[in-house]
Amino acid sequence: MAKLQKTITYDVPDVYEGGTNAKGNTSTMDYDGPEELILWIDKESGEIEQTWDPDDYTERPVPLNCKVETLKGDSDENLVKIALLFGGLPTPKVYEVRVGPVGDKNSEVVDPSDPRKIFSENDIVENWEAPLKFRTNWRHYSDEFIREERNAKLKQSDSRIADDMPADVKQKWLDHRQKLRDIPADWAAVPNHFIKWPEDPDGEYHREPANDEDMADQFIKVEDRTAADNDAIRQLIDYAGIDETEADLK
């Protein structure tokens, strides 16, 4: 079966991580993948157990607990489902953004209009025939989770400070711990998903996307943004409710 190349259009939520589309906002992305998927569906739960590209699907015994269904890419919504279950979308772009304390390294955020950031794959697995659902209420963006992470990092650094260590090294750890304590105040005007944890003196917590071979080509620095990138950033501002005077995302 031939692969399908198509620009797909899909809904985006009114706000970042929101569950509604009352504003009717949409976005587009190029799809390059299977025209349909073969699914093994658990007969009792209705959940997807396995997905297959028809081109790679040969005669094979189907598990007794499963039935075979076909997810056809006959609509943009179904193509989004196929893309989330199997692939077919380009590598997500990661944008460098200027937020947080002045002088700190810039943060980065995955393109907020990417379907993989918007829709819930788990909901597709649980009920592949139901309409797409937006991802909502991610715990790792909650104030509670941020506090737990901050406290865990403080605890991890407790053992790194000793009275007999070199003064300059000790000061670096003291400064690091102070930065952790200052997270709530320093990032008060910025949504939690932008928070960039301070790099500890040993560099244990920090990973720069630009240094990841799989993401290097898609890491977009502020000075390298195109007009399309700026559109995505403006969408991010709308999602997050950020005042542009408080965060330089342009």
PABAZA-201612 format. One record per residue: residue number from 0; residue in one letter; x negated, y negated, z of N, C-alpha, C, O in turn. Coordinates in pm, whole numbers, padded with zeros to 5 digits. Example, Ala and Ser with C-alpha at 12.3 -4.5 7.8 and 13.67 -1.06 7.14 Angstrom:
2
(0,a,(-01319,00569,00780),(-01230,00450,00780),(-01320,00330,00780),(-01424,00332,00846)),
(1,s,(-01285,00225,00708),(-01367,00106,00714),(-01290,-00003,00787),(-01341,-00114,00804)),
//
This chain:
250
(0,m,(-00085,00119,00000),(00000,00000,00000),(-00089,-00124,00000),(-00185,-00131,00076)),
(1,a,(-00058,-00222,-00084),(-00140,-00342,-00095),(-00130,-00426,00033),(-00028,-00426,00103)),
(2,k,(-00239,-00496,00059),(-00238,-00590,00170),(-00160,-00714,00129),(-00140,-00741,00010)),
(3,l,(-00115,-00789,00228),(-00037,-00909,00203),(-00115,-01031,00247),(-00169,-01034,00358)),
(4,q,(-00122,-01131,00162),(-00181,-01260,00195),(-00072,-01365,00187),(-00010,-01384,00082)),
(5,k,(-00050,-01434,00298),(00061,-01528,00302),(00039,-01629,00415),(-00018,-01596,00519)),
(6,t,(00083,-01752,00393),(00085,-01851,00500),(00216,-01836,00576),(00324,-01857,00519)),
(7,i,(00207,-01800,00702),(00327,-01776,00782),(00358,-01899,00867),(00269,-01971,00910)),
(8,t,(00487,-01920,00889),(00535,-02031,00972),(00603,-01973,01096),(00677,-01875,01087)),
(9,y,(00577,-02032,01210),(00633,-01979,01335),(00661,-02093,01432),(00603,-02201,01422)),
(10,d,(00751,-02067,01527),(00786,-02165,01628),(00671,-02183,01728),(00595,-02090,01753)),
(11,v,(00662,-02302,01783),(00570,-02328,01894),(00653,-02386,02009),(00752,-02455,01983)),
(12,p,(00615,-02361,02132),(00696,-02408,02245),(00690,-02560,02260),(00599,-02625,02208)),
(13,d,(00787,-02613,02330),(00793,-02758,02351),(00674,-02808,02433),(00623,-02918,02409)),
(14,v,(00629,-02728,02528),(00514,-02763,02612),(00424,-02642,02624),(00467,-02529,02601)),
(15,y,(00301,-02665,02660),(00204,-02557,02675),(00255,-02454,02775),(00293,-02489,02886)),
(16,e,(00255,-02328,02735),(00307,-02217,02816),(00457,-02227,02841),(00509,-02158,02928)),
(17,g,(00525,-02311,02765),(00668,-02324,02785),(00747,-02213,02718),(00694,-02140,02634)),
(18,g,(00873,-02201,02755),(00955,-02093,02702),(01063,-02137,02606),(01143,-02055,02561)),
(19,t,(01068,-02268,02573),(01174,-02319,02486),(01117,-02385,02361),(01000,-02424,02356)),
(20,n,(01203,-02397,02259),(01167,-02460,02134),(01273,-02562,02093),(01312,-02571,01977)),
(21,a,(01320,-02638,02192),(01427,-02733,02168),(01386,-02842,02068),(01471,-02896,01997)),
(22,k,(01257,-02875,02062),(01210,-02979,01970),(01199,-02928,01826),(01186,-03007,01733)),
(23,g,(01205,-02796,01810),(01197,-02739,01676),(01059,-02745,01613),(01046,-02738,01491)),
(24,n,(00954,-02757,01696),(00818,-02764,01643),(00775,-02630,01584),(00809,-02524,01637)),
(25,t,(00700,-02636,01474),(00647,-02516,01411),(00500,-02536,01378),(00449,-02648,01380)),
(26,s,(00434,-02426,01349),(00296,-02431,01302),(00279,-02325,01195),(00369,-02244,01172)),
(27,t,(00165,-02326,01128),(00139,-02228,01022),(00001,-02167,01040),(-00087,-02226,01103)),
(28,m,(-00018,-02049,00983),(-00148,-01983,00983),(-00153,-01884,00867),(-00051,-01827,00830)),
(29,d,(-00270,-01864,00812),(-00287,-01769,00703),(-00292,-01627,00756),(-00368,-01596,00848)),
(30,y,(-00211,-01541,00697),(-00207,-01399,00733),(-00268,-01317,00620),(-00241,-01343,00503)),
(31,d,(-00350,-01220,00656),(-00412,-01130,00558),(-00420,-00992,00622),(-00517,-00959,00690)),
(32,g,(-00316,-00912,00599),(-00311,-00781,00663),(-00207,-00691,00600),(-00160,-00718,00489)),
(33,p,(-00170,-00584,00670),(-00074,-00487,00614),(00063,-00550,00589),(00105,-00640,00662)),
(34,e,(00131,-00501,00487),(00268,-00545,00460),(00366,-00487,00562),(00473,-00542,00584)),
(35,e,(00327,-00376,00622),(00412,-00313,00722),(00326,-00226,00811),(00210,-00198,00779)),
(36,l,(00383,-00183,00922),(00315,-00093,01015),(00401,00029,01041),(00523,00020,01047)),
(37,i,(00336,00142,01057),(00403,00262,01104),(00388,00266,01256),(00278,00250,01308)),
(38,l,(00498,00287,01325),(00499,00286,01470),(00538,00422,01526),(00628,00487,01473)),
(39,w,(00471,00464,01630),(00515,00576,01711),(00584,00517,01832),(00522,00447,01912)),
(40,i,(00713,00546,01846),(00795,00489,01952),(00835,00598,02051),(00887,00702,02014)),
(41,d,(00808,00570,02179),(00849,00665,02283),(01002,00673,02284),(01070,00571,02296)),
(42,k,(01055,00794,02273),(01199,00813,02263),(01274,00767,02388),(01387,00719,02379)),
(43,e,(01213,00782,02502),(01282,00748,02627),(01273,00599,02659),(01374,00536,02688)),
(44,s,(01152,00544,02654),(01133,00404,02693),(01156,00305,02580),(01187,00189,02604)),
(45,g,(01140,00351,02456),(01151,00260,02342),(01026,00178,02318),(01025,00090,02233)),
(46,e,(00919,00207,02393),(00795,00131,02379),(00706,00188,02269),(00711,00307,02238)),
(47,i,(00626,00101,02211),(00530,00143,02108),(00414,00217,02173),(00352,00166,02267)),
(48,e,(00385,00336,02125),(00271,00410,02176),(00150,00400,02084),(00036,00404,02130)),
(49,q,(00175,00386,01953),(00064,00381,01858),(00109,00307,01733),(00225,00316,01693)),
(50,t,(00017,00233,01671),(00047,00165,01544),(-00050,00214,01438),(-00165,00246,01467)),
(51,w,(-00002,00218,01313),(-00083,00268,01203),(-00066,00180,01079),(00045,00141,01045)),
(52,d,(-00176,00149,01015),(-00173,00091,00882),(-00133,00203,00786),(-00199,00307,00785)),
(53,p,(-00028,00186,00705),(00014,00294,00614),(-00099,00346,00525),(-00100,00463,00489)),
(54,d,(-00194,00259,00489),(-00306,00302,00405),(-00395,00403,00475),(-00463,00483,00410)),
(55,d,(-00395,00400,00608),(-00480,00490,00685),(-00401,00604,00748),(-00456,00686,00822)),
(56,y,(-00272,00608,00719),(-00187,00706,00784),(-00175,00830,00696),(-00120,00825,00586)),
(57,t,(-00225,00938,00745),(-00214,01066,00675),(-00121,01157,00754),(-00084,01127,00867)),
(58,e,(-00084,01268,00694),(00004,01362,00763),(-00061,01406,00894),(-00172,01459,00895)),
(59,r,(00007,01383,01001),(-00044,01421,01131),(00074,01452,01222),(00181,01394,01204)),
(60,p,(00057,01542,01317),(00169,01577,01405),(00207,01459,01494),(00121,01396,01556)),
(61,v,(00334,01431,01499),(00385,01324,01585),(00411,01383,01724),(00472,01489,01735)),
(62,p,(00365,01316,01829),(00392,01367,01964),(00541,01392,01985),(00625,01317,01934)),
(63,l,(00573,01496,02058),(00712,01535,02077),(00794,01425,02143),(00915,01417,02122)),
(64,n,(00730,01341,02222),(00804,01236,02292),(00825,01112,02205),(00886,01015,02250)),
(65,c,(00776,01116,02081),(00781,00996,01996),(00865,01017,01871),(00884,01129,01823)),
(66,k,(00915,00906,01820),(00979,00903,01688),(00902,00803,01602),(00832,00715,01654)),
(67,v,(00915,00816,01471),(00842,00729,01379),(00935,00620,01325),(01044,00648,01276)),
(68,e,(00890,00495,01336),(00963,00381,01283),(00868,00298,01195),(00747,00317,01199)),
(69,t,(00925,00208,01118),(00845,00120,01033),(00879,-00025,01062),(00995,-00064,01059)),
(70,l,(00776,-00103,01092),(00792,-00247,01110),(00754,-00314,00979),(00636,-00321,00945)),
(71,k,(00853,-00362,00906),(00831,-00421,00775),(00800,-00570,00787),(00865,-00643,00863)),
(72,g,(00702,-00614,00711),(00667,-00755,00712),(00752,-00835,00616),(00700,-00906,00530)),
(73,d,(00884,-00823,00631),(00976,-00889,00539),(01022,-01026,00588),(01110,-01089,00529)),
(74,s,(00961,-01071,00696),(00989,-01206,00747),(00863,-01257,00815),(00776,-01178,00852)),
(75,d,(00853,-01388,00832),(00736,-01444,00901),(00731,-01395,01046),(00622,-01371,01100)),
(76,e,(00848,-01380,01109),(00850,-01332,01247),(00792,-01192,01256),(00713,-01163,01346)),
(77,n,(00830,-01104,01163),(00776,-00968,01166),(00627,-00965,01134),(00554,-00881,01186)),
(78,l,(00581,-01057,01048),(00438,-01063,01019),(00360,-01108,01142),(00248,-01063,01164)),
(79,v,(00418,-01197,01221),(00355,-01235,01347),(00345,-01113,01439),(00243,-01092,01503)),
(80,k,(00451,-01034,01444),(00449,-00913,01527),(00339,-00818,01480),(00264,-00765,01562)),
(81,i,(00330,-00798,01349),(00227,-00709,01294),(00088,-00763,01329),(-00001,-00687,01367)),
(82,a,(00071,-00895,01314),(-00059,-00956,01342),(-00098,-00937,01488),(-00214,-00910,01518)),
(83,l,(-00003,-00952,01580),(-00034,-00937,01721),(-00060,-00792,01758),(-00142,-00763,01845)),
(84,l,(00009,-00700,01693),(-00008,-00558,01724),(-00130,-00497,01657),(-00193,-00407,01712)),
(85,f,(-00164,-00548,01538),(-00264,-00479,01457),(-00376,-00570,01407),(-00489,-00524,01392)),
(86,g,(-00346,-00696,01380),(-00446,-00787,01325),(-00400,-00844,01193),(-00296,-00807,01139)),
(87,g,(-00483,-00935,01140),(-00450,-00998,01013),(-00462,-01149,01017),(-00440,-01216,00916)),
(88,l,(-00498,-01203,01136),(-00516,-01346,01151),(-00665,-01379,01162),(-00743,-01295,01208)),
(89,p,(-00705,-01498,01122),(-00846,-01535,01134),(-00888,-01547,01280),(-00804,-01558,01370)),
(90,t,(-01019,-01544,01303),(-01071,-01561,01439),(-01022,-01693,01497),(-01029,-01796,01430)),
(91,p,(-00973,-01692,01620),(-00920,-01816,01677),(-01028,-01924,01688),(-01143,-01896,01718)),
(92,k,(-00988,-02047,01662),(-01078,-02158,01683),(-01084,-02193,01832),(-00985,-02181,01904)),
(93,v,(-01201,-02236,01877),(-01220,-02279,02015),(-01269,-02423,02010),(-01373,-02452,01949)),
(94,y,(-01196,-02513,02072),(-01228,-02655,02065),(-01301,-02703,02189),(-01262,-02673,02302)),
(95,e,(-01407,-02779,02167),(-01471,-02851,02275),(-01385,-02972,02308),(-01341,-03043,02218)),
(96,v,(-01361,-02995,02436),(-01279,-03109,02479),(-01350,-03181,02593),(-01419,-03121,02675)),
(97,r,(-01329,-03312,02596),(-01389,-03394,02702),(-01285,-03417,02810),(-01196,-03501,02795)),
(98,v,(-01296,-03345,02917),(-01207,-03363,03032),(-01289,-03335,03157),(-01399,-03280,03150)),
(99,g,(-01233,-03374,03272),(-01303,-03346,03397),(-01404,-03454,03432),(-01405,-03561,03371)),
(100,p,(-01489,-03426,03531),(-01585,-03524,03581),(-01682,-03572,03474),(-01732,-03493,03393)),
(101,v,(-01708,-03701,03473),(-01806,-03758,03381),(-01944,-03699,03413),(-01983,-03690,03529)),
(102,g,(-02016,-03660,03308),(-02149,-03604,03328),(-02152,-03453,03329),(-02257,-03392,03308)),
(103,d,(-02036,-03390,03352),(-02029,-03244,03349),(-02025,-03195,03205),(-01992,-03272,03114)),
(104,k,(-02058,-03069,03183),(-02047,-03012,03050),(-01900,-03011,03008),(-01810,-02991,03089)),
(105,n,(-01880,-03033,02879),(-01743,-03035,02828),(-01677,-02898,02840),(-01743,-02795,02840)),
(106,s,(-01545,-02900,02849),(-01468,-02776,02853),(-01439,-02731,02710),(-01472,-02799,02614)),
(107,e,(-01379,-02615,02699),(-01336,-02564,02570),(-01202,-02494,02586),(-01171,-02442,02693)),
(108,v,(-01125,-02495,02481),(-00992,-02434,02488),(-00961,-02372,02352),(-00992,-02429,02247)),
(109,v,(-00899,-02255,02355),(-00858,-02189,02231),(-00745,-02268,02168),(-00659,-02322,02237)),
(110,d,(-00745,-02274,02035),(-00643,-02345,01959),(-00505,-02314,02017),(-00461,-02199,02012)),
(111,p,(-00436,-02414,02072),(-00307,-02390,02138),(-00196,-02350,02042),(-00092,-02301,02085)),
(112,s,(-00217,-02372,01911),(-00113,-02336,01815),(-00132,-02196,01758),(-00055,-02154,01672)),
(113,d,(-00234,-02123,01804),(-00258,-01988,01755),(-00150,-01893,01808),(-00120,-01895,01927)),
(114,p,(-00091,-01809,01720),(00016,-01718,01764),(-00025,-01630,01881),(00058,-01593,01964)),
(115,r,(-00154,-01594,01888),(-00201,-01508,01997),(-00198,-01579,02131),(-00198,-01515,02235)),
(116,k,(-00196,-01713,02129),(-00185,-01790,02252),(-00040,-01823,02285),(-00008,-01859,02398)),
(117,i,(00048,-01810,02186),(00186,-01853,02204),(00281,-01739,02240),(00366,-01753,02327)),
(118,f,(00264,-01624,02171),(00362,-01517,02184),(00311,-01402,02270),(00190,-01380,02282)),
(119,s,(00404,-01329,02329),(00372,-01219,02419),(00365,-01087,02343),(00466,-01037,02294)),
(120,e,(00246,-01031,02334),(00230,-00900,02269),(00296,-00791,02351),(00354,-00697,02295)),
(121,n,(00290,-00801,02483),(00350,-00698,02568),(00500,-00685,02544),(00554,-00575,02546)),
(122,d,(00566,-00798,02519),(00710,-00793,02493),(00739,-00721,02362),(00841,-00654,02349)),
(123,i,(00649,-00735,02264),(00666,-00664,02137),(00650,-00514,02160),(00727,-00434,02106)),
(124,v,(00551,-00476,02238),(00528,-00335,02268),(00649,-00275,02338),(00687,-00162,02309)),
(125,e,(00709,-00350,02429),(00822,-00299,02506),(00950,-00292,02423),(01032,-00202,02444)),
(126,n,(00968,-00385,02330),(01089,-00384,02246),(01054,-00449,02113),(01069,-00570,02096)),
(127,w,(01007,-00370,02019),(00955,-00423,01894),(01060,-00484,01803),(01028,-00559,01712)),
(128,e,(01187,-00451,01829),(01296,-00506,01746),(01352,-00637,01799),(01430,-00704,01730)),
(129,a,(01314,-00675,01920),(01366,-00798,01979),(01296,-00920,01921),(01185,-00908,01870)),
(130,p,(01359,-01037,01928),(01294,-01160,01881),(01165,-01187,01958),(01150,-01144,02073)),
(131,l,(01074,-01258,01895),(00949,-01294,01961),(00976,-01377,02086),(01070,-01457,02089)),
(132,k,(00893,-01358,02188),(00905,-01436,02311),(00776,-01513,02335),(00666,-01463,02309)),
(133,f,(00790,-01636,02386),(00673,-01714,02421),(00609,-01660,02548),(00677,-01609,02637)),
(134,r,(00478,-01672,02554),(00407,-01643,02679),(00441,-01754,02779),(00440,-01872,02743)),
(135,t,(00470,-01718,02902),(00500,-01818,03004),(00442,-01774,03138),(00417,-01656,03163)),
(136,n,(00422,-01875,03225),(00383,-01851,03364),(00260,-01763,03379),(00261,-01665,03455)),
(137,w,(00153,-01797,03308),(00029,-01722,03326),(-00028,-01751,03464),(-00053,-01867,03497)),
(138,r,(-00047,-01648,03544),(-00090,-01668,03682),(-00225,-01737,03691),(-00249,-01815,03783)),
(139,h,(-00316,-01708,03595),(-00450,-01764,03610),(-00456,-01913,03582),(-00565,-01971,03581)),
(140,y,(-00341,-01977,03560),(-00336,-02122,03550),(-00263,-02184,03669),(-00247,-02306,03674)),
(141,s,(-00220,-02103,03762),(-00145,-02156,03876),(-00240,-02220,03977),(-00358,-02184,03983)),
(142,d,(-00188,-02314,04055),(-00269,-02377,04159),(-00320,-02273,04258),(-00434,-02281,04305)),
(143,e,(-00234,-02176,04290),(-00273,-02072,04385),(-00393,-01994,04334),(-00488,-01968,04409)),
(144,f,(-00390,-01956,04206),(-00500,-01878,04149),(-00629,-01961,04145),(-00736,-01909,04175)),
(145,i,(-00618,-02089,04110),(-00736,-02175,04107),(-00799,-02183,04246),(-00921,-02177,04260)),
(146,r,(-00716,-02196,04348),(-00769,-02200,04485),(-00837,-02069,04521),(-00944,-02069,04580)),
(147,e,(-00775,-01956,04484),(-00834,-01826,04513),(-00969,-01810,04443),(-01064,-01758,04502)),
(148,e,(-00976,-01854,04316),(-01102,-01845,04242),(-01209,-01933,04307),(-01323,-01890,04324)),
(149,r,(-01171,-02055,04343),(-01265,-02147,04407),(-01318,-02088,04537),(-01438,-02092,04563)),
(150,n,(-01228,-02034,04619),(-01270,-01977,04747),(-01359,-01855,04726),(-01454,-01834,04802)),
(151,a,(-01329,-01774,04624),(-01411,-01656,04595),(-01552,-01697,04553),(-01650,-01635,04593)),
(152,k,(-01563,-01803,04472),(-01694,-01850,04428),(-01773,-01909,04545),(-01895,-01893,04553)),
(153,l,(-01703,-01978,04635),(-01769,-02029,04754),(-01823,-01914,04840),(-01935,-01921,04891)),
(154,k,(-01741,-01809,04853),(-01784,-01694,04933),(-01904,-01625,04869),(-01996,-01584,04938)),
(155,q,(-01902,-01613,04734),(-02012,-01550,04664),(-02143,-01626,04684),(-02251,-01567,04684)),
(156,s,(-02132,-01757,04699),(-02253,-01838,04712),(-02303,-01850,04855),(-02411,-01903,04878)),
(157,d,(-02225,-01801,04952),(-02266,-01811,05093),(-02404,-01751,05117),(-02488,-01809,05187)),
(158,s,(-02426,-01634,05057),(-02551,-01561,05085),(-02669,-01615,05006),(-02782,-01568,05025)),
(159,r,(-02647,-01714,04919),(-02755,-01764,04835),(-02834,-01875,04902),(-02937,-01919,04850)),
(160,i,(-02787,-01922,05015),(-02855,-02030,05085),(-02921,-01977,05211),(-02857,-01912,05294)),
(161,a,(-03050,-02005,05224),(-03127,-01961,05341),(-03212,-02078,05390),(-03253,-02164,05312)),
(162,d,(-03237,-02079,05522),(-03313,-02189,05581),(-03455,-02198,05527),(-03513,-02307,05518)),
(163,d,(-03513,-02082,05491),(-03653,-02082,05450),(-03672,-02090,05298),(-03784,-02071,05250)),
(164,m,(-03567,-02118,05222),(-03581,-02128,05078),(-03635,-02267,05041),(-03621,-02361,05120)),
(165,p,(-03696,-02281,04923),(-03748,-02411,04881),(-03639,-02517,04885),(-03524,-02491,04849)),
(166,a,(-03675,-02636,04928),(-03577,-02743,04947),(-03502,-02777,04819),(-03382,-02803,04823)),
(167,d,(-03573,-02778,04705),(-03506,-02815,04581),(-03404,-02711,04537),(-03298,-02744,04485)),
(168,v,(-03437,-02583,04559),(-03344,-02476,04525),(-03223,-02480,04618),(-03109,-02464,04574)),
(169,k,(-03250,-02502,04746),(-03141,-02510,04843),(-03046,-02623,04807),(-02924,-02608,04817)),
(170,q,(-03102,-02737,04766),(-03018,-02852,04733),(-02929,-02822,04613),(-02813,-02864,04608)),
(171,k,(-02982,-02748,04515),(-02901,-02711,04399),(-02780,-02629,04440),(-02671,-02648,04387)),
(172,w,(-02800,-02538,04536),(-02689,-02456,04581),(-02590,-02540,04663),(-02468,-02520,04654)),
(173,l,(-02643,-02632,04744),(-02553,-02720,04820),(-02470,-02807,04726),(-02351,-02827,04748)),
(174,d,(-02534,-02858,04620),(-02461,-02940,04521),(-02355,-02856,04450),(-02244,-02903,04424)),
(175,h,(-02392,-02731,04418),(-02297,-02642,04351),(-02174,-02618,04439),(-02061,-02624,04391)),
(176,r,(-02196,-02592,04566),(-02085,-02565,04657),(-01998,-02690,04674),(-01876,-02680,04688)),
(177,q,(-02060,-02807,04672),(-01982,-02929,04683),(-01895,-02950,04560),(-01781,-02994,04571)),
(178,k,(-01949,-02916,04441),(-01870,-02927,04319),(-01747,-02837,04326),(-01638,-02874,04282)),
(179,l,(-01766,-02716,04381),(-01653,-02626,04396),(-01548,-02685,04489),(-01428,-02675,04462)),
(180,r,(-01592,-02746,04597),(-01498,-02806,04691),(-01425,-02925,04629),(-01312,-02956,04666)),
(181,d,(-01492,-02990,04534),(-01433,-03110,04474),(-01341,-03079,04356),(-01283,-03170,04297)),
(182,i,(-01326,-02951,04322),(-01243,-02914,04206),(-01105,-02980,04210),(-01065,-03040,04110)),
(183,p,(-01030,-02973,04321),(-00895,-03031,04319),(-00894,-03180,04288),(-00810,-03227,04212)),
(184,a,(-00989,-03255,04346),(-00991,-03399,04326),(-01045,-03435,04187),(-00990,-03522,04120)),
(185,d,(-01152,-03368,04145),(-01215,-03400,04018),(-01127,-03367,03898),(-01138,-03431,03793)),
(186,w,(-01041,-03268,03913),(-00959,-03223,03800),(-00811,-03250,03823),(-00725,-03188,03760)),
(187,a,(-00780,-03342,03913),(-00640,-03368,03950),(-00556,-03412,03832),(-00437,-03380,03826)),
(188,a,(-00614,-03486,03737),(-00538,-03538,03623),(-00539,-03446,03503),(-00487,-03481,03397)),
(189,v,(-00599,-03329,03519),(-00616,-03237,03406),(-00545,-03105,03435),(-00562,-03050,03544)),
(190,p,(-00467,-03052,03341),(-00401,-02922,03361),(-00502,-02812,03394),(-00616,-02816,03348)),
(191,n,(-00458,-02716,03471),(-00549,-02614,03522),(-00620,-02533,03414),(-00732,-02487,03437)),
(192,h,(-00558,-02516,03298),(-00622,-02433,03196),(-00744,-02501,03135),(-00817,-02439,03057)),
(193,f,(-00766,-02630,03169),(-00886,-02699,03120),(-01002,-02690,03218),(-01115,-02724,03182)),
(194,i,(-00976,-02646,03339),(-01081,-02648,03442),(-01201,-02566,03398),(-01188,-02450,03357)),
(195,k,(-01317,-02627,03408),(-01442,-02559,03376),(-01518,-02542,03506),(-01558,-02640,03568)),
(196,w,(-01538,-02419,03546),(-01606,-02393,03672),(-01752,-02437,03662),(-01817,-02411,03561)),
(197,p,(-01803,-02503,03764),(-01943,-02549,03760),(-02039,-02431,03751),(-02018,-02326,03812)),
(198,e,(-02142,-02450,03673),(-02243,-02346,03657),(-02328,-02339,03783),(-02382,-02440,03828)),
(199,d,(-02340,-02219,03840),(-02422,-02206,03960),(-02570,-02207,03921),(-02603,-02185,03805)),
(200,p,(-02659,-02232,04016),(-02802,-02243,03984),(-02861,-02122,03912),(-02961,-02136,03843)),
(201,d,(-02801,-02005,03927),(-02850,-01885,03858),(-02778,-01861,03726),(-02811,-01767,03654)),
(202,g,(-02680,-01945,03694),(-02607,-01930,03568),(-02519,-01808,03561),(-02494,-01756,03452)),
(203,e,(-02469,-01759,03675),(-02395,-01633,03676),(-02252,-01648,03627),(-02193,-01552,03578)),
(204,y,(-02194,-01768,03640),(-02052,-01783,03609),(-02027,-01843,03472),(-01913,-01847,03425)),
(205,h,(-02132,-01888,03407),(-02113,-01970,03288),(-02140,-01893,03160),(-02239,-01821,03149)),
(206,r,(-02051,-01910,03064),(-02073,-01854,02930),(-02022,-01955,02829),(-01905,-01993,02831)),
(207,e,(-02109,-01997,02740),(-02073,-02095,02639),(-02024,-02024,02514),(-02099,-01945,02457)),
(208,p,(-01899,-02050,02468),(-01848,-01980,02350),(-01940,-01992,02230),(-01948,-01899,02149)),
(209,a,(-02010,-02105,02217),(-02095,-02123,02100),(-02211,-02024,02098),(-02274,-02005,01994)),
(210,n,(-02239,-01961,02211),(-02348,-01864,02217),(-02300,-01722,02194),(-02380,-01628,02193)),
(211,d,(-02170,-01706,02176),(-02112,-01575,02151),(-02108,-01554,02000),(-02045,-01632,01929)),
(212,e,(-02175,-01451,01951),(-02186,-01431,01806),(-02050,-01424,01738),(-02034,-01470,01625)),
(213,d,(-01951,-01366,01806),(-01820,-01351,01745),(-01743,-01482,01738),(-01650,-01495,01658)),
(214,m,(-01782,-01581,01821),(-01706,-01704,01828),(-01784,-01825,01777),(-01726,-01932,01762)),
(215,a,(-01913,-01808,01751),(-01997,-01922,01717),(-01944,-02000,01598),(-01943,-02123,01601)),
(216,d,(-01900,-01931,01493),(-01853,-01999,01372),(-01721,-02071,01396),(-01687,-02163,01321)),
(217,q,(-01647,-02033,01499),(-01516,-02093,01525),(-01520,-02192,01640),(-01416,-02248,01675)),
(218,f,(-01637,-02215,01700),(-01649,-02311,01809),(-01664,-02450,01748),(-01764,-02479,01682)),
(219,i,(-01565,-02536,01770),(-01561,-02666,01706),(-01600,-02774,01807),(-01525,-02802,01901)),
(220,k,(-01717,-02835,01787),(-01759,-02944,01873),(-01680,-03070,01841),(-01625,-03083,01732)),
(221,v,(-01675,-03161,01935),(-01598,-03283,01918),(-01635,-03354,01790),(-01548,-03398,01715)),
(222,e,(-01765,-03366,01765),(-01810,-03443,01648),(-01788,-03371,01516),(-01801,-03432,01410)),
(223,d,(-01753,-03241,01521),(-01737,-03163,01398),(-01591,-03139,01360),(-01564,-03065,01266)),
(224,r,(-01498,-03200,01431),(-01357,-03175,01403),(-01315,-03229,01268),(-01359,-03335,01224)),
(225,t,(-01228,-03152,01203),(-01166,-03195,01077),(-01031,-03259,01108),(-00988,-03263,01223)),
(226,a,(-00965,-03308,01004),(-00831,-03364,01023),(-00735,-03259,01078),(-00651,-03289,01163)),
(227,a,(-00747,-03135,01030),(-00661,-03026,01080),(-00691,-02997,01227),(-00600,-02970,01305)),
(228,d,(-00819,-03004,01263),(-00856,-02983,01403),(-00794,-03091,01491),(-00746,-03062,01600)),
(229,n,(-00796,-03214,01445),(-00739,-03323,01522),(-00588,-03307,01538),(-00532,-03345,01641)),
(230,d,(-00523,-03250,01437),(-00380,-03221,01449),(-00355,-03121,01562),(-00262,-03137,01641)),
(231,a,(-00441,-03018,01567),(-00427,-02917,01673),(-00451,-02980,01810),(-00383,-02945,01907)),
(232,i,(-00548,-03071,01819),(-00576,-03136,01946),(-00459,-03224,01988),(-00423,-03227,02106)),
(233,r,(-00400,-03295,01893),(-00283,-03377,01927),(-00169,-03289,01976),(-00094,-03327,02067)),
(234,q,(-00156,-03172,01917),(-00054,-03077,01962),(-00085,-03032,02105),(00005,-03016,02187)),
(235,l,(-00213,-03013,02133),(-00254,-02974,02267),(-00220,-03082,02368),(-00177,-03053,02479)),
(236,i,(-00239,-03208,02330),(-00204,-03318,02418),(-00055,-03316,02450),(-00015,-03335,02564)),
(237,d,(00027,-03292,02346),(00172,-03284,02367),(00207,-03170,02460),(00287,-03186,02552)),
(238,y,(00145,-03051,02436),(00172,-02934,02520),(00142,-02964,02667),(00223,-02940,02756)),
(239,a,(00021,-03016,02688),(-00029,-03028,02825),(00023,-03151,02897),(00011,-03161,03019)),
(240,g,(00080,-03245,02823),(00128,-03366,02886),(00015,-03453,02935),(00028,-03521,03036)),
(241,i,(-00098,-03452,02862),(-00215,-03526,02906),(-00207,-03671,02856),(-00170,-03696,02742)),
(242,d,(-00241,-03764,02944),(-00254,-03903,02905),(-00388,-03920,02835),(-00493,-03891,02893)),
(243,e,(-00386,-03966,02710),(-00511,-03976,02634),(-00608,-04074,02697),(-00727,-04070,02668)),
(244,t,(-00559,-04164,02784),(-00651,-04254,02851),(-00729,-04184,02961),(-00831,-04235,03007)),
(245,e,(-00680,-04067,03005),(-00746,-03993,03112),(-00831,-03879,03059),(-00915,-03825,03132)),
(246,a,(-00810,-03840,02934),(-00886,-03729,02876),(-00914,-03758,02730),(-00822,-03776,02651)),
(247,d,(-01041,-03762,02695),(-01079,-03792,02557),(-01072,-03664,02476),(-01169,-03589,02468)),
(248,l,(-00955,-03641,02415),(-00938,-03522,02333),(-00933,-03558,02185),(-00914,-03470,02101)),
(249,k,(-00951,-03684,02153),(-00940,-03726,02013),(-01066,-03693,01935),(-01074,-03722,01816)),
//
